[in-house]
């Protein structure tokens, strides 16, 4: 199977990913993403990540809709990405779990 990100990869996206990797703090991320994205784009990405988190925690669509305001179509798209995507969400959730104090 071909790399699922091959259509996305180009010189511009590579530069963006490398730029993101230079950020060291949450405040730096806020500053960069506020400059890069519109308020609405940032809200939508944050909402999708919250949806993914809630799906990962085992919440049902109805609960997620009420908590996030996301449409069932958005929840379905995020769920599909979590199942058939590039395992990016899984990697992030694993690393976030490693950061939590026991």
C-alpha positions as MATLAB code, in Angstrom:
seq = 'XXXXXXXXXXXXXXXXXXXXXXXXXXXXXXXXXXXXXXXXXXXXXXXXXXXXXXXXXXXXXXXXXXXXXXXXXXXXXXXXXXXXXXXXXXXXXXXXXXXXXX';
ca = [
       0.000    0.000    0.000;
       1.265    3.464   -0.871;
       2.089    5.944    1.852;
      -1.215    7.600    2.796;
       0.444   11.004    3.088;
       2.198   10.922   -0.307;
      -0.378   13.270   -1.913;
       0.169   15.771    0.897;
       3.956   15.709    0.833;
       5.669   18.462   -1.071;
       8.286   21.112   -0.398;
       5.784   23.497    1.227;
       4.202   20.978    3.618;
       7.644   19.602    4.475;
       8.766   23.126    5.434;
       5.618   23.587    7.538;
       6.130   20.305    9.410;
       9.760   21.201   10.110;
       8.689   24.643   11.351;
       6.177   23.063   13.741;
       8.870   20.760   15.086;
      10.933   23.813   16.129;
       8.263   24.929   18.615;
       9.199   24.179   22.213;
       6.412   25.473   24.440;
       2.643   25.724   24.426;
       2.963   29.518   24.267;
       5.187   29.248   21.189;
       2.541   27.015   19.617;
      -0.173   29.550   20.399;
       1.870   32.343   18.851;
       2.728   30.371   15.718;
      -0.731   28.935   15.101;
      -2.438   32.287   15.769;
      -0.218   33.760   13.067;
      -0.663   30.812   10.689;
      -4.384   30.069   11.038;
      -7.568   32.039   11.259;
      -9.428   31.920   14.550;
     -12.039   29.652   12.938;
      -9.432   27.243   11.520;
      -7.770   26.923   14.901;
     -11.120   26.370   16.632;
     -12.020   23.672   14.109;
      -8.714   21.849   14.595;
      -9.088   22.047   18.364;
     -12.647   20.741   18.096;
     -11.533   17.795   15.937;
      -8.806   16.946   18.428;
     -11.326   17.093   21.299;
     -13.631   14.796   19.309;
     -10.735   12.383   18.756;
      -9.883   12.482   22.451;
     -13.471   11.721   23.419;
     -13.684    8.880   20.877;
     -10.408    7.517   22.232;
     -11.920    7.614   25.723;
     -14.886    5.566   24.469;
     -17.562    8.259   24.401;
     -20.574    7.834   22.101;
     -21.532   10.311   19.374;
     -24.434   11.822   21.325;
     -22.163   12.675   24.262;
     -19.535   14.115   21.925;
     -22.077   16.271   20.071;
     -23.315   17.717   23.370;
     -19.820   18.329   24.751;
     -18.178   19.762   21.630;
     -20.909   21.052   19.366;
     -19.367   19.043   16.525;
     -21.687   17.631   13.893;
     -22.108   13.879   13.574;
     -20.439   14.206   10.138;
     -17.340   15.718   11.769;
     -17.328   13.023   14.440;
     -17.656   10.366   11.751;
     -14.743   11.831    9.746;
     -12.537   11.927   12.838;
     -13.556    8.384   13.747;
     -12.718    7.211   10.222;
      -9.303    8.875   10.483;
      -8.682    7.122   13.767;
      -9.561    3.753   12.227;
      -8.146    4.031    8.698;
      -5.751    6.953    8.969;
      -2.016    7.201    9.486;
      -2.170    6.431   13.222;
      -1.230   10.005   14.066;
      -3.914   10.270   16.719;
      -2.788    6.973   18.276;
       0.806    8.189   18.441;
      -0.196   11.456   20.095;
      -2.486    9.746   22.617;
       0.282    7.282   23.488;
       2.795   10.059   24.033;
       0.359   12.161   26.051;
      -0.329    9.136   28.268;
       3.417    8.752   28.833;
       3.578   12.365   30.063;
       0.887   11.906   32.716;
       2.217   11.449   36.238;
       1.308    8.103   37.697;
];
